[in-house]
Amino acid sequence: MIEMVKIVVSRDKTGSIRSLKIDGHSGYDRAGKDIICAAVSVTAYTAAGSLEDLAGLKGCYDERDGHMTIRLPGRMSEQQESTAGIILEAAVIGFKQIELSYGKYVLVVEEEVGSDD
């Protein structure tokens, strides 16, 4: 069985990112030595921390071993929404760059979701 990190980018009908779901382990190397898992983790934690520190959105992520979900709240100020959008778009660019170099180990999938998801 091939291991892989799968990142699902959920966008609303306007194209704005509403959530990121990161699941799995790359299997590139053993735990603690896996540069791909480290790259994905640093990108995800930077996005989550930036949402808290720069956009003022507390508690919008959940994580456990091999899984992280970042979900924007339904209600945000215009400034929070703008800042969060930039942060999440930058994270997706980072994930896609990792996928470009290590596509055997990382998959980025985009989906459209309803406004209440």
C-alpha positions in Angstrom: 0.0 0.0 0.0 1.4 3.4 -1.0 1.3 6.1 1.6 0.4 9.6 0.6 -0.5 12.9 2.1 -3.9 14.1 0.6 -4.8 17.8 0.9 -8.4 18.7 0.1 -9.0 22.4 -0.6 -12.8 23.2 -0.3 -13.9 26.4 -2.0 -17.3 28.1 -1.9 -19.2 29.1 -5.1 -17.2 32.4 -5.2 -13.9 30.5 -5.2 -12.9 31.5 -1.7 -11.3 28.7 0.4 -13.5 27.6 3.3 -11.4 24.7 4.6 -8.3 22.6 4.2 -8.2 19.0 5.1 -4.7 17.4 5.4 -4.6 13.6 5.9 -2.0 10.9 5.9 1.7 10.3 6.0 3.9 10.5 2.9 5.9 7.4 3.5 9.0 9.1 2.0 11.1 8.3 5.1 10.6 7.1 8.7 8.9 9.4 11.2 11.1 12.2 12.4 13.2 12.0 9.1 10.4 12.6 6.5 11.1 15.9 4.8 7.8 15.8 2.9 5.7 15.4 6.0 7.8 18.1 7.6 7.2 20.5 4.6 3.4 19.8 4.7 3.3 20.2 8.5 5.2 23.5 8.5 2.9 24.9 5.7 -0.3 23.8 7.6 0.9 25.0 11.0 2.0 28.3 9.5 -1.4 28.8 8.0 -3.2 27.9 11.2 -1.0 30.2 13.3 -1.3 33.0 10.9 -5.1 32.7 10.9 -4.9 33.2 14.7 -2.3 35.9 14.9 -2.9 37.9 11.8 -6.6 37.4 11.1 -7.7 37.1 14.8 -9.5 33.8 14.1 -9.0 31.6 17.2 -9.8 27.9 17.3 -10.3 27.3 13.6 -8.1 24.3 13.3 -8.1 20.7 14.7 -5.1 18.4 14.5 -4.1 14.9 15.5 -1.4 12.5 14.2 -1.5 12.5 10.5 -4.6 14.8 10.2 -5.3 18.5 10.3 -8.5 20.4 9.4 -8.5 24.2 9.0 -12.1 25.6 8.7 -13.0 29.2 8.5 -16.0 30.3 10.6 -19.2 31.3 8.9 -19.0 34.9 10.2 -16.0 37.1 9.8 -15.4 40.7 9.4 -14.5 41.9 5.9 -10.8 42.4 7.1 -10.7 38.9 8.6 -12.1 37.4 5.5 -9.6 39.2 3.3 -6.6 38.3 5.5 -7.8 34.7 5.9 -8.2 34.4 2.1 -4.6 35.5 1.5 -3.2 33.2 4.2 -5.1 30.1 2.8 -4.3 30.9 -0.8 -0.6 31.1 0.1 -0.8 27.8 2.0 -2.4 26.1 -1.1 0.4 27.5 -3.3 2.9 26.0 -0.9 1.1 22.6 -0.9 1.0 22.6 -4.7 4.7 23.4 -4.9 5.4 20.4 -2.7 3.1 18.3 -4.9 5.0 19.5 -8.0 8.3 18.2 -6.6 6.9 15.1 -4.8 3.7 14.1 -6.6 4.2 10.5 -5.7 3.8 11.4 -2.0 1.5 14.4 -2.0 -1.9 15.0 -3.7 -3.8 18.3 -3.7 -7.5 18.1 -4.6 -9.8 21.1 -5.0 -13.6 20.8 -4.5 -16.5 23.2 -4.5 -18.8 23.1 -1.4 -22.1 24.8 -0.6 -22.0 28.0 1.5 -23.1 26.2 4.7 -20.3 23.6 4.7 
